[in-house]
Amino acid sequence: MTDDHLCSAINQMSATNFWEDEQLWQRISGALPGYRLSKFQPLMPDWVEQEVLFDYLLDRTGAAAWIRKVSGALVGGTG
């Protein structure tokens, strides 16, 4: 991976629509092994299981904030 590839990936991930792309998150979710998130997981509706996966295991909100900060540092020349 080159610096240009990394910068391109960071730019893509800093866009709001990246974090709201449900098809992308379905593919990511499908690629993950079957984590046991809770002993109640077998009883969870799919949407609850996905919310737990995205918000707690993957921390989409925190990851999005971090990547935007990194992207801003790259654009501002401070990082």
N, C-alpha and C positions, 0 to 999 in steps of 0.2 A: 504494500500500500504506500502510495506517495503522499506527500504533504497536500497536493492538489486533491487527491481522492478524499483525504480526511477532511479538508476544508469543505469540499462539496457535500459530504455526508453531514457535517455539522450544519451547513446552511439548510439542507433539506429538513433536518430534524428541528431546526429553530423555527420553522414555519408552523403556525397554529394548526393548519389543516393536516399536518403529519400526525399530530397527537389525537385528532378527531376522526381519522380514517378507520372506520370500523372494519372494513375488509382487511386492512393491514393487521389490525389487532386480532382478528379471527385467525389469520395465518400464523401470527406469533403464538397465539394461544394453542393452536393445533400442533405447533412444532415443539412445544414444551412437554417434558415428561409428565406423567400423571402425579402431580404433587398432592400430598395429603395435607390440605390446608386446615381441616377441622374434622373432628370425629363425626360431625353432623353433615359433612360434605355430601354423602350419598342422598341426603334428604333435601339438599339445596336445589332450587330451580336453577337452570343454566345461567340466567342473568345474574343471580346472586353469586354463584361461583365465579363468574367472569369479573364481577365487581370486586370481589375479594382478591382475585388474582391480579387484576390491574392496579388496584389502589393500595394493596398491602405488599404483595410479593414483588411486583414490578415498580411500584410507586411512580406511576405515569406523571402525576402532578410534580413531584420532586425532580424527576428526570427532565421534564420539560423546562422547569425553572432553571436547572443547572445548565442544560445545553444552551438556553438563551443567554445565560450569563457568559458562558464560554464563547459563544458566537459574538456577543458584544465586545468581549475582550479582543477577539481576533480582528474584528472590523475596526475597533478603536486603536489597535496597535499596542495594547498594553499587555497582551498575553503571548 
